[in-house]
C-alpha cells in the first residue's frame, strides 16, 4: 500500500442567517472521501459571520456543531467574551473534529450537518442578528493511493475590480474555464464548485450588499452588511452552486454601493477522478510569500519584492495555468497610488474607494497567468508592490500565491506530485483569549507527519487568522512574530522566527489574515544535511506573540507544499584502500552538500534525490591519498 497525504475542502452553502443565542442549522452537504485506509490528521470546521446588531454588545458565546450521518452532533463551545469596540463585530471561529471523524467516518461518503450559535449580550438584538455565515470544512488525511477513485480540491484564481465595484451588473471580471478540459484527469465527477469573495468592504454609512453571478444564472446576493458605524471590515462570503463543466463561463461581481474596492475572488473545485488512468494531472498549489513588511518605495523603480519557491519535478509537458497573488496588510485609511504585479511585467494600478476607517486586514489580488513560464526544476514566483502615498505604506504586507499547472502523471502515481497540505495546528476551539500576560500564546507540542519515506518540501509557511476583541483605534498592536521551538537536542533551547506578523497603529475589532513563508527553518527532505534546519515531523511548540494586542482569538495552520518524486544518482567506487569511503552528493551550481553516505571499499553506491534538472556531482574521501570526484550529471 502506498500511503499519501492530502487536504480537501467542503463548503456549506452561504447565506445562512441566525437569531441571537439560537442554534441554527446550516444547509446539509455530503462529504466524499472515496479512498481506502483513511487516517484523519486535521479536521476543522471554520466559521466566519457578521453581527448586524445596531445596539452594540459583546459576543459572549460562539458555538459550532457538526454531525456525520446519524452519529450525533459534536459541539465546540467558546464562552469567552469577544468585545465590541463601537462597531458591528466580524468574527472567525473554528472547532477541531479530527477525533470525531476518526470515530464516526465510514465508507466513501457521508451526509454532514453543521449548526452555529452566537450570543450577543445586547438586550436589543435584531432578528436576524448574524448574517452571511460562511462555513468551510478542512479535512487533512492519509489514504491508500492504490485506491482507484481519488478526490482532490483545487483553487482556480478569478479576478476582481482594481477599484470600487460597480453598483449594477458590470462586464465580466473573469472567465471560469471549461472544467472538463481544464482539469485533465479521467472520469471526473464534480462534487462541489464554490465561489469565494473576500476583502475589506470599505467604511461606509450605508449598508452594503454584494453580488456574485455566473453568466445569467441566478445571482447570489449577500445579506446586507450593517454599516451604521461607518467602519470598513474584513468579510468573507461563498456561493456553492453547480454549472455546466463543458464550456467556459463569465464571472460577475458588484455591490449596492460603489465600494468593495480591490477584493479577492477564486473558485474552489472538489472532484473525484480515476487514479489508474494514464491521464495528465492538474497541480494546484497555495504558496505563502516571504514577508513583505510594507508596499516599498513611492516609484516603480523602488518596489518591494516578495518571493516564493516551487520545485517542479513532474514529467513534461509542464503547462502553466493560473497564477495570482493574494495580498493582506493593515491600514487605517485610504492609500493613494497603489501598484502591484506578479512577475516582471507591467504594474497594475489600484484605486482605493472613498470611505472611513478600516478594521481587519486590507486586501487586494493581482493575477497574471503569463507572469512566469513554469518549467521543471526550481521556479521562483515574485510579487512586487509600491505606493506613491508617502504616508499610508501598507504595514504588515504579506500574502500567498495560487500557482496552477498541468503535467504528465508521475511514475509514483497520483498524490506524489506537488500538492499543498493545510494542517490546522490550533483552531480557535474553546480557548481563552488571554494567557495572563496578554502577549504570548503557545500551541502544545505538535508534529506534522508526512507518510512518505522520501519527500521534498518546496514551500512551507503559515496561515494565521486572528479576531481581535475591542483594542480600539490608536492603540499600537505592533509586530507580532510567530516562532517555533528548537529543542535541546537540536542545539539548545531557542525560538526560531517563522513569520513577522502584522504591525500597525490602527487596530480595531475585526478579522486579520496573515501568511508567511519560512523556507530556511525546516528540513527540506528527511536526510537534509543542513544542521541548523528543524525536522517538521518532530513534535515541538509553536508560539504566537501578540504584543499590545487586546484579547485576540486566533487559528494557526501550517501550509506545506511537497512532492514525493524521486530519482537516482549512482556510480561505482574503484581504487580504494578497502577502508570506509565517505561520499557526498553536491549541487554543481553552488556546491551545496545535498546528501551523504558511505561504503566500505570498492563497489557501487547510490543516492535517492529529488531533482533531475540541476547538475550534481559526487565527492569521495577515504584518506588524504584516496579521494575522488565524479563527473557532473543529472539524476536518472
BAGUDREN-820285 format. One record per residue (C-alpha): residue number from 1; x, y, z. Coordinates in Angstrom, 1 decimal, padded with zeros to 4 digits, always signed. Example, Ala and Ser with C-alpha at 12.3 -4.5 7.8 and 13.67 -1.06 7.14 Angstrom:
! BAGUDREN-820285
    nr     east    north       up
     1   +012.3   -004.5   +007.8
     2   +013.7   -001.1   +007.1
! end
This chain:
! BAGUDREN-820285
    nr     east    north       up
     1   +000.0   +000.0   +000.0
     2   +001.3   +003.5   -000.9
     3   +000.2   +005.9   +001.7
     4   -000.2   +009.6   +000.8
     5   -001.4   +012.8   +002.5
     6   -003.9   +015.4   +001.2
     7   -006.2   +018.2   +002.2
     8   -009.7   +018.6   +000.7
     9   -012.3   +021.4   +001.3
    10   -016.1   +021.2   +001.5
    11   -018.1   +024.4   +001.9
    12   -021.6   +024.8   +003.4
    13   -023.8   +026.9   +001.2
    14   -023.6   +030.5   +002.3
    15   -026.3   +033.0   +003.1
    16   -027.5   +031.4   +006.4
    17   -028.8   +033.9   +009.0
    18   -029.1   +033.2   +012.7
    19   -031.1   +034.8   +015.5
    20   -029.3   +035.8   +018.7
    21   -028.4   +032.9   +021.0
    22   -030.2   +030.4   +018.8
    23   -028.7   +027.2   +017.5
    24   -029.1   +027.5   +013.7
    25   -028.7   +024.7   +011.2
    26   -026.6   +025.2   +008.0
    27   -027.7   +023.6   +004.8
    28   -026.7   +019.9   +004.8
    29   -023.9   +018.8   +002.5
    30   -022.4   +015.4   +001.5
    31   -018.7   +014.8   +002.2
    32   -017.0   +012.5   -000.3
    33   -013.7   +010.7   +000.7
    34   -013.5   +007.7   -001.7
    35   -010.1   +006.4   -000.9
    36   -009.4   +003.3   +001.3
    37   -007.5   +003.2   +004.7
    38   -008.2   +006.8   +005.7
    39   -006.4   +008.2   +008.8
    40   -007.6   +011.7   +009.8
    41   -004.9   +014.1   +010.8
    42   -006.6   +017.5   +011.0
    43   -010.3   +018.1   +010.5
    44   -011.6   +021.6   +011.3
    45   -014.9   +023.4   +010.9
    46   -014.2   +027.1   +010.3
    47   -016.9   +029.8   +010.6
    48   -017.0   +033.5   +009.5
    49   -020.0   +035.6   +010.5
    50   -021.2   +039.2   +010.7
    51   -023.1   +040.7   +013.7
    52   -025.7   +043.2   +012.3
    53   -027.0   +044.5   +015.6
    54   -027.1   +048.3   +015.7
    55   -027.4   +048.3   +019.5
    56   -023.8   +047.2   +020.1
    57   -022.8   +044.5   +022.5
    58   -020.1   +041.9   +023.2
    59   -020.2   +038.3   +021.8
    60   -020.3   +036.1   +024.9
    61   -020.6   +032.7   +023.1
    62   -019.6   +031.2   +019.8
    63   -020.5   +027.6   +019.2
    64   -020.2   +025.3   +016.2
    65   -021.6   +021.8   +016.0
    66   -021.1   +019.0   +013.4
    67   -022.7   +015.7   +012.7
    68   -021.9   +012.9   +010.2
    69   -025.0   +011.0   +009.1
    70   -026.8   +010.0   +012.4
    71   -023.7   +009.7   +014.5
    72   -024.9   +012.6   +016.8
    73   -023.6   +016.1   +017.0
    74   -020.2   +017.1   +018.4
    75   -020.1   +020.6   +019.8
    76   -017.3   +023.1   +020.4
    77   -018.5   +025.9   +022.6
    78   -016.4   +029.0   +023.3
    79   -017.9   +031.2   +026.1
    80   -015.1   +033.7   +026.4
    81   -016.1   +037.3   +025.6
    82   -015.2   +038.8   +022.3
    83   -015.6   +042.6   +023.0
    84   -017.2   +045.2   +020.9
    85   -015.3   +048.4   +020.2
    86   -018.1   +050.7   +018.8
    87   -018.9   +048.9   +015.6
    88   -020.5   +045.7   +014.3
    89   -018.5   +042.6   +015.1
    90   -016.9   +040.5   +012.4
    91   -015.9   +037.1   +013.8
    92   -014.0   +034.0   +012.8
    93   -014.0   +030.9   +015.0
    94   -013.4   +027.1   +014.5
    95   -013.6   +023.7   +016.1
    96   -011.5   +020.6   +015.9
    97   -013.3   +017.5   +014.7
    98   -010.3   +015.2   +014.0
    99   -011.2   +012.7   +016.7
   100   -014.9   +012.9   +015.8
   101   -014.1   +011.9   +012.1
   102   -011.8   +009.1   +013.3
   103   -014.6   +007.6   +015.4
   104   -017.6   +008.1   +013.1
   105   -016.5   +008.1   +009.5
   106   -017.5   +005.0   +007.5
   107   -017.5   +004.2   +003.8
   108   -016.7   +006.6   +001.0
   109   -019.3   +009.3   +001.6
   110   -021.5   +010.6   +004.4
   111   -024.0   +013.4   +004.9
   112   -022.7   +016.2   +007.0
   113   -024.8   +018.7   +009.1
   114   -023.5   +021.7   +010.9
   115   -025.0   +024.4   +013.2
   116   -023.9   +027.7   +014.6
   117   -024.9   +029.5   +017.8
   118   -023.7   +033.1   +018.5
   119   -024.8   +035.1   +021.5
   120   -024.6   +038.9   +021.6
   121   -025.2   +040.2   +025.1
   122   -027.2   +043.2   +023.9
   123   -030.7   +043.4   +025.2
   124   -032.0   +044.7   +021.9
   125   -030.8   +042.0   +019.5
   126   -032.2   +042.3   +015.9
   127   -033.8   +039.4   +014.0
   128   -031.7   +038.1   +012.4
   129   -028.7   +039.1   +014.5
   130   -026.0   +037.3   +012.5
   131   -025.8   +037.1   +008.7
   132   -023.6   +035.9   +005.8
   133   -022.4   +032.9   +007.8
   134   -019.6   +031.3   +005.8
   135   -018.6   +027.8   +006.8
   136   -015.7   +025.7   +005.5
   137   -014.7   +022.1   +006.4
   138   -011.0   +021.4   +006.1
   139   -010.1   +017.7   +006.0
   140   -006.4   +016.6   +006.0
   141   -006.0   +012.8   +006.0
   142   -003.7   +009.9   +004.9
   143   -005.1   +007.4   +002.4
   144   -004.2   +004.4   +000.3
   145   -003.0   +005.8   -003.0
   146   -003.6   +002.5   -004.8
   147   -007.4   +003.1   -004.5
   148   -008.9   +003.6   -007.9
   149   -011.1   +006.6   -007.2
   150   -009.4   +009.7   -005.7
   151   -010.7   +013.1   -004.7
   152   -008.9   +016.4   -004.7
   153   -009.5   +020.1   -004.2
   154   -008.1   +022.8   -006.5
   155   -008.3   +026.6   -006.3
   156   -008.7   +028.5   -009.5
   157   -008.0   +032.3   -009.3
   158   -010.7   +034.5   -010.7
   159   -010.4   +038.3   -010.5
   160   -012.0   +041.4   -009.0
   161   -012.1   +045.1   -010.0
   162   -008.9   +047.1   -009.2
   163   -011.0   +049.9   -007.8
   164   -014.6   +050.2   -006.5
   165   -017.2   +047.7   -007.6
   166   -020.0   +048.8   -009.8
   167   -023.5   +049.2   -008.4
   168   -025.1   +047.1   -011.1
   169   -024.0   +044.1   -013.1
   170   -020.8   +045.1   -014.9
   171   -018.8   +043.5   -017.7
   172   -017.4   +040.1   -016.7
   173   -014.3   +040.4   -014.5
   174   -013.1   +036.8   -015.1
   175   -013.7   +033.7   -017.1
   176   -014.2   +030.3   -015.5
   177   -012.5   +027.7   -017.7
   178   -014.3   +024.7   -019.1
   179   -013.5   +022.3   -016.2
   180   -013.9   +019.2   -018.3
   181   -010.8   +020.1   -020.3
   182   -009.1   +022.4   -017.9
   183   -008.8   +019.5   -015.4
   184   -007.2   +016.7   -017.4
   185   -007.8   +013.7   -015.1
   186   -010.1   +011.0   -016.4
   187   -013.6   +010.1   -015.4
   188   -014.2   +013.2   -013.3
   189   -017.2   +013.6   -011.0
   190   -017.6   +017.1   -009.7
   191   -018.6   +017.1   -006.1
   192   -018.6   +020.8   -005.3
   193   -017.8   +024.1   -007.0
   194   -017.7   +027.1   -004.7
   195   -017.1   +030.8   -005.5
   196   -015.2   +032.7   -002.8
   197   -015.3   +036.5   -002.4
   198   -013.4   +038.2   +000.4
   199   -011.9   +041.6   +001.3
   200   -012.3   +044.8   +003.2
   201   -015.7   +046.2   +002.3
   202   -014.7   +049.9   +002.9
   203   -016.0   +052.2   +005.5
   204   -019.5   +053.5   +004.6
   205   -022.5   +054.9   +006.3
   206   -024.9   +052.8   +004.3
   207   -025.5   +049.1   +004.4
   208   -023.8   +047.0   +001.7
   209   -025.0   +044.0   -000.3
   210   -022.5   +042.1   -002.5
   211   -023.5   +040.1   -005.6
   212   -021.8   +037.2   -007.5
   213   -023.1   +035.7   -010.7
   214   -022.1   +033.2   -013.3
   215   -023.4   +034.0   -016.7
   216   -027.1   +034.7   -016.4
   217   -027.7   +032.2   -013.6
   218   -029.5   +033.4   -010.5
   219   -027.2   +035.9   -008.8
   220   -026.0   +035.3   -005.3
   221   -026.8   +038.3   -003.1
   222   -025.4   +038.6   +000.3
   223   -027.5   +039.7   +003.3
   224   -026.9   +043.4   +003.9
   225   -023.7   +044.1   +005.9
   226   -024.7   +046.6   +008.5
   227   -022.7   +049.9   +008.4
   228   -024.2   +052.2   +010.9
   229   -020.8   +052.7   +012.4
   230   -019.2   +053.6   +009.1
   231   -016.2   +051.3   +009.5
   232   -014.8   +049.0   +006.8
   233   -014.2   +045.4   +007.8
   234   -012.8   +042.2   +006.6
   235   -015.6   +040.0   +005.2
   236   -015.8   +036.5   +003.5
   237   -018.7   +035.0   +001.6
   238   -019.1   +031.9   -000.5
   239   -021.6   +030.7   -003.1
   240   -021.8   +027.0   -003.7
   241   -023.5   +026.3   -006.9
   242   -023.4   +023.9   -009.9
   243   -022.8   +024.9   -013.5
   244   -022.0   +023.1   -016.8
   245   -018.4   +022.0   -016.9
   246   -018.1   +021.5   -020.7
   247   -017.9   +025.2   -021.5
   248   -016.5   +028.5   -020.2
   249   -018.5   +030.9   -018.0
   250   -018.4   +034.6   -017.2
   251   -018.0   +035.7   -013.6
   252   -019.5   +038.9   -012.4
   253   -019.3   +040.8   -009.1
   254   -020.9   +044.1   -008.0
   255   -022.1   +045.9   -004.9
   256   -025.1   +048.0   -003.8
   257   -022.7   +051.0   -003.4
   258   -019.5   +051.9   -005.3
   259   -017.2   +050.4   -002.7
   260   -015.8   +047.0   -002.1
   261   -012.6   +048.0   -003.7
   262   -009.9   +045.6   -004.9
   263   -011.3   +042.5   -003.2
   264   -010.3   +038.9   -003.8
   265   -012.0   +036.0   -005.6
   266   -011.3   +032.4   -006.5
   267   -013.1   +029.2   -007.4
   268   -012.8   +026.1   -005.2
   269   -013.4   +022.8   -007.2
   270   -013.5   +019.5   -005.4
   271   -013.8   +016.5   -007.8
   272   -013.3   +012.7   -008.0
   273   -011.3   +011.0   -010.8
   274   -009.9   +007.7   -011.9
   275   -006.3   +007.5   -010.5
   276   -005.4   +004.4   -012.6
   277   -005.8   +006.2   -016.0
   278   -002.8   +007.4   -017.8
   279   -004.0   +011.0   -017.9
   280   -002.3   +014.2   -017.1
   281   -002.6   +015.9   -013.7
   282   -003.8   +019.4   -012.6
   283   -001.5   +020.6   -009.9
   284   -002.8   +023.4   -007.7
   285   -000.6   +024.9   -005.0
   286   -001.0   +027.6   -002.4
   287   +002.4   +029.2   -001.5
   288   +002.9   +031.7   +001.3
   289   +005.2   +034.6   +000.3
   290   +008.2   +035.8   +002.2
   291   +007.2   +038.7   +004.5
   292   +006.9   +042.0   +002.6
   293   +006.7   +044.3   +005.6
   294   +005.2   +047.2   +003.5
   295   +004.5   +048.3   -000.1
   296   +008.0   +049.6   -000.7
   297   +009.0   +052.9   -002.2
   298   +007.0   +055.5   -004.0
   299   +008.1   +054.8   -007.6
   300   +008.1   +051.8   -009.9
   301   +011.9   +051.7   -009.5
   302   +011.8   +051.4   -005.8
   303   +009.4   +048.5   -005.3
   304   +009.2   +045.9   -002.5
   305   +009.7   +042.2   -003.6
   306   +008.2   +039.1   -002.1
   307   +009.0   +035.6   -003.4
   308   +008.0   +032.0   -003.1
   309   +009.9   +029.0   -004.5
   310   +008.3   +026.0   -006.2
   311   +010.4   +023.0   -007.4
   312   +008.6   +021.2   -010.2
   313   +009.7   +017.6   -010.8
   314   +006.7   +016.1   -012.5
   315   +007.2   +014.7   -016.0
   316   +006.9   +017.0   -019.0
   317   +005.0   +018.7   -020.5
   318   +004.6   +021.4   -017.9
   319   +001.8   +023.8   -018.9
   320   +001.3   +026.9   -016.9
   321   -002.3   +027.6   -015.9
   322   -003.3   +030.3   -013.5
   323   -001.1   +032.5   -011.3
   324   -002.4   +035.1   -008.9
   325   -001.2   +036.7   -005.7
   326   -003.5   +037.5   -002.7
   327   -002.1   +040.3   -000.5
   328   -003.0   +041.4   +003.0
   329   -001.9   +044.4   +005.1
   330   -003.2   +046.7   +007.8
   331   -004.0   +050.4   +007.2
   332   -006.5   +052.7   +008.9
   333   -007.4   +054.9   +005.9
   334   -007.0   +055.1   +002.2
   335   -003.8   +054.5   +000.3
   336   -003.0   +056.6   -002.8
   337   -001.3   +055.3   -005.8
   338   -001.1   +051.6   -005.0
   339   +000.6   +049.3   -007.5
   340   +001.3   +045.5   -007.7
   341   +002.5   +042.9   -010.2
   342   +003.3   +039.2   -010.4
   343   +006.4   +038.5   -012.4
   344   +008.4   +041.3   -014.0
   345   +005.8   +042.8   -016.4
   346   +003.8   +045.9   -016.0
   347   +002.4   +047.1   -012.7
   348   -001.3   +047.1   -012.1
   349   -002.7   +050.3   -010.6
   350   -005.3   +050.1   -007.8
   351   -007.7   +052.8   -006.6
   352   -009.0   +053.0   -003.0
   353   -012.6   +053.9   -002.9
   354   -013.7   +056.6   -000.5
   355   -014.5   +055.5   +003.0
   356   -013.9   +056.0   +006.7
   357   -011.6   +054.0   +008.9
   358   -010.8   +050.3   +008.3
   359   -010.8   +047.4   +010.7
   360   -009.5   +044.0   +009.9
   361   -006.9   +043.4   +007.1
   362   -007.0   +045.2   +003.9
   363   -006.8   +043.1   +000.7
   364   -006.1   +043.0   -003.0
   365   -005.3   +040.4   -005.6
   366   -003.2   +040.6   -008.8
   367   -003.4   +037.9   -011.4
   368   -001.1   +037.3   -014.4
   369   -001.2   +033.8   -015.9
   370   +001.7   +034.6   -018.1
   371   +003.9   +036.2   -015.3
   372   +006.0   +033.1   -015.2
   373   +006.6   +030.3   -017.6
   374   +006.8   +027.3   -015.3
   375   +009.3   +024.7   -016.0
   376   +010.9   +021.6   -014.4
   377   +013.3   +022.5   -011.7
   378   +013.3   +025.5   -009.4
   379   +010.8   +028.3   -010.1
   380   +010.8   +031.5   -008.0
   381   +007.5   +033.3   -008.1
   382   +007.9   +037.1   -007.5
   383   +005.4   +039.7   -006.4
   384   +006.3   +043.4   -006.4
   385   +004.5   +046.4   -004.8
   386   +004.9   +050.1   -004.4
   387   +002.7   +053.1   -003.5
   388   +003.0   +056.7   -004.3
   389   +001.4   +057.5   -001.0
   390   +004.3   +058.6   +001.3
   391   +002.2   +058.2   +004.5
   392   +000.0   +055.1   +004.1
   393   +002.6   +052.5   +003.3
   394   +000.8   +049.2   +003.9
   395   +002.4   +047.9   +007.2
   396   +002.5   +044.2   +007.7
   397   +002.2   +043.4   +003.9
   398   +002.2   +039.7   +003.2
   399   +000.2   +037.1   +001.4
   400   +000.2   +034.0   -000.8
   401   +000.2   +033.0   -004.4
   402   -002.0   +030.4   -006.1
   403   +000.1   +028.7   -008.8
   404   -001.5   +026.1   -011.0
   405   -000.1   +023.9   -013.8
   406   -000.7   +020.6   -015.6
   407   +001.9   +017.9   -016.1
   408   +002.1   +014.2   -017.0
   409   +001.1   +011.7   -014.4
   410   +004.2   +011.0   -012.2
   411   +005.6   +007.5   -012.2
   412   +004.8   +007.3   -008.4
   413   +001.1   +007.8   -009.2
   414   -001.4   +010.4   -008.1
   415   -000.6   +012.1   -004.9
   416   +003.2   +012.1   -005.4
   417   +003.0   +015.3   -007.4
   418   +003.3   +018.8   -005.8
   419   +000.3   +019.4   -003.5
   420   -000.5   +021.8   -000.6
   421   -001.5   +020.5   +002.8
   422   -003.3   +022.7   +005.3
   423   -002.7   +021.3   +008.7
   424   -004.5   +023.3   +011.4
   425   -002.1   +023.3   +014.4
   426   -004.5   +025.2   +016.6
   427   -008.2   +026.0   +015.9
   428   -010.0   +028.7   +017.9
   429   -011.7   +026.0   +019.9
   430   -012.7   +026.8   +023.4
   431   -009.5   +028.6   +024.3
   432   -009.5   +031.8   +026.3
   433   -008.3   +035.0   +024.6
   434   -005.8   +035.8   +027.3
   435   -003.0   +033.7   +028.7
   436   -002.4   +036.0   +031.7
   437   +000.3   +038.1   +030.0
   438   -001.9   +039.1   +027.0
   439   +001.2   +038.9   +024.9
   440   +002.4   +035.3   +024.3
   441   +000.3   +032.3   +023.2
   442   +001.5   +028.8   +022.7
   443   +000.4   +025.7   +020.8
   444   +001.2   +022.5   +022.7
   445   +003.9   +020.3   +021.2
   446   +002.7   +019.2   +017.8
   447   +004.2   +017.3   +014.9
   448   +003.2   +017.3   +011.3
   449   +003.5   +013.8   +010.0
   450   +004.3   +013.0   +006.3
   451   +003.6   +009.3   +005.4
   452   +006.1   +009.0   +002.6
   453   +009.6   +007.9   +003.4
   454   +011.1   +010.2   +000.7
   455   +009.7   +013.6   +000.1
   456   +010.8   +017.1   -000.8
   457   +009.3   +020.2   +000.7
   458   +009.1   +023.0   -001.9
   459   +007.4   +025.5   +000.4
   460   +006.4   +025.7   +004.0
   461   +004.6   +028.6   +005.7
   462   +001.8   +029.7   +007.9
   463   -001.7   +030.9   +007.9
   464   -002.8   +032.9   +011.0
   465   -006.4   +034.2   +011.4
   466   -006.9   +036.5   +014.3
   467   -010.1   +038.0   +015.6
   468   -009.2   +041.0   +017.7
   469   -011.5   +041.9   +020.6
   470   -012.0   +045.7   +021.1
   471   -008.5   +047.0   +021.1
   472   -009.7   +050.4   +019.8
   473   -008.2   +052.6   +017.2
   474   -004.9   +054.4   +018.0
   475   -003.6   +051.5   +020.2
   476   -000.5   +050.0   +018.7
   477   -000.5   +046.3   +018.5
   478   +002.9   +046.2   +016.9
   479   +004.9   +043.5   +015.2
   480   +003.7   +040.0   +016.3
   481   +006.1   +037.3   +015.3
   482   +005.3   +033.6   +015.2
   483   +008.0   +031.2   +016.2
   484   +008.8   +027.6   +016.8
   485   +010.7   +025.8   +019.5
   486   +014.3   +024.5   +018.8
   487   +014.7   +021.5   +021.2
   488   +017.6   +020.9   +023.5
   489   +018.9   +018.0   +021.3
   490   +018.9   +020.4   +018.3
   491   +021.5   +022.8   +019.6
   492   +019.8   +024.1   +022.7
   493   +016.5   +025.7   +023.6
   494   +015.8   +028.6   +021.2
   495   +012.9   +030.1   +019.3
   496   +013.2   +030.3   +015.5
   497   +011.1   +033.1   +014.0
   498   +008.7   +031.7   +011.3
   499   +006.9   +034.9   +010.4
   500   +006.9   +038.6   +011.3
   501   +003.2   +039.4   +011.8
   502   +001.1   +042.5   +011.2
   503   +002.2   +045.7   +012.7
   504   +000.3   +049.0   +012.7
   505   -001.2   +051.7   +014.9
   506   -004.7   +051.1   +013.6
   507   -006.2   +048.1   +015.4
   508   -009.9   +047.7   +015.8
   509   -012.2   +044.8   +016.3
   510   -012.2   +042.6   +013.2
   511   -010.7   +039.6   +011.3
   512   -007.0   +039.7   +010.4
   513   -005.4   +037.3   +007.9
   514   -001.7   +036.7   +007.8
   515   +000.5   +034.5   +005.7
   516   +004.2   +033.9   +005.8
   517   +006.8   +031.7   +004.2
   518   +009.7   +030.3   +006.3
   519   +011.9   +028.5   +003.8
   520   +015.1   +028.4   +005.9
   521   +013.7   +026.9   +009.1
   522   +012.7   +023.4   +008.3
   523   +014.5   +020.5   +006.7
   524   +013.6   +020.2   +003.0
   525   +013.8   +016.4   +002.9
   526   +014.4   +013.7   +005.5
   527   +018.2   +013.5   +005.1
   528   +018.8   +017.2   +004.7
   529   +022.4   +017.7   +006.0
   530   +021.9   +021.3   +006.9
   531   +022.2   +021.0   +010.7
   532   +020.5   +024.3   +011.5
   533   +017.2   +023.2   +010.0
   534   +014.5   +021.6   +012.1
   535   +012.6   +018.4   +011.4
   536   +009.0   +019.3   +010.7
   537   +007.9   +015.8   +011.8
   538   +009.3   +016.3   +015.3
   539   +006.7   +017.4   +018.0
   540   +007.5   +021.0   +019.1
   541   +005.8   +024.0   +020.5
   542   +004.6   +026.8   +018.2
   543   +004.2   +030.3   +019.7
   544   +002.3   +033.3   +018.6
   545   +003.2   +036.7   +020.1
   546   +000.6   +039.5   +020.1
   547   +002.4   +042.4   +021.6
   548   -000.1   +045.1   +022.9
   549   -003.0   +043.2   +021.3
   550   -006.1   +043.2   +023.4
   551   -008.0   +039.9   +023.6
   552   -007.2   +038.1   +020.4
   553   -008.8   +034.8   +019.4
   554   -006.7   +033.0   +016.8
   555   -006.3   +030.0   +014.5
   556   -002.9   +028.7   +013.3
   557   -002.3   +026.5   +010.3
   558   +000.8   +025.1   +008.6
   559   +000.7   +025.3   +004.7
   560   +003.0   +022.6   +003.4
   561   +003.7   +022.1   -000.3
   562   +005.7   +018.9   -001.1
   563   +006.2   +016.1   -003.6
   564   +007.3   +012.5   -003.3
   565   +009.0   +012.2   -006.7
   566   +012.5   +010.6   -006.6
   567   +015.4   +010.0   -008.9
   568   +018.7   +008.0   -008.5
   569   +022.3   +009.1   -008.6
   570   +024.6   +006.1   -008.8
   571   +028.1   +005.1   -009.6
   572   +031.0   +002.8   -008.6
   573   +034.0   +003.3   -006.3
   574   +037.3   +001.8   -007.5
   575   +040.9   +002.2   -006.4
   576   +040.1   +002.4   -002.7
   577   +042.3   +001.1   +000.1
   578   +039.4   -001.1   +001.4
   579   +038.6   +001.4   +004.1
   580   +035.5   +003.5   +004.7
   581   +034.7   +005.8   +001.8
   582   +032.7   +008.8   +002.7
   583   +030.5   +010.1   -000.1
   584   +028.7   +013.4   -000.6
   585   +026.2   +014.4   -003.3
   586   +026.6   +018.1   -004.2
   587   +024.8   +020.5   -006.5
   588   +027.2   +021.8   -009.2
   589   +025.9   +025.3   -009.5
   590   +026.6   +026.3   -005.9
   591   +028.4   +023.3   -004.4
   592   +025.7   +022.9   -001.8
   593   +026.0   +019.5   +000.0
   594   +022.8   +017.6   -000.6
   595   +023.2   +014.1   +000.8
   596   +025.9   +012.0   +002.4
   597   +026.5   +008.2   +002.7
   598   +029.4   +005.8   +003.0
   599   +030.5   +002.4   +001.9
   600   +033.4   +000.0   +002.6
   601   +036.0   -000.2   -000.1
   602   +035.3   -000.6   -003.8
   603   +031.8   -001.1   -005.2
   604   +028.5   +000.5   -006.1
   605   +026.9   +003.5   -004.4
   606   +023.6   +005.3   -004.9
   607   +021.6   +008.3   -003.7
   608   +017.9   +008.9   -003.8
   609   +017.5   +012.5   -004.9
   610   +014.5   +014.8   -005.7
   611   +015.5   +016.6   -008.9
   612   +016.9   +015.7   -012.2
   613   +017.2   +019.2   -013.8
   614   +020.2   +020.7   -011.9
   615   +023.6   +019.0   -012.4
   616   +025.1   +017.3   -009.4
   617   +028.4   +015.5   -008.6
   618   +029.6   +013.1   -006.0
   619   +032.8   +013.6   -004.0
   620   +034.6   +010.7   -002.2
   621   +037.0   +010.7   +000.7
   622   +038.8   +007.7   +002.3
   623   +042.0   +009.3   +003.4
   624   +044.4   +012.0   +002.3
   625   +045.7   +009.9   -000.6
   626   +042.4   +008.3   -001.6
   627   +039.9   +011.0   -002.8
   628   +037.8   +011.3   -005.9
   629   +035.1   +013.2   -007.7
   630   +032.5   +012.1   -010.3
   631   +031.7   +013.9   -013.5
   632   +028.9   +016.4   -013.4
   633   +025.5   +015.0   -014.4
   634   +021.8   +014.8   -013.6
   635   +020.0   +012.1   -011.6
   636   +018.3   +009.4   -013.6
! end
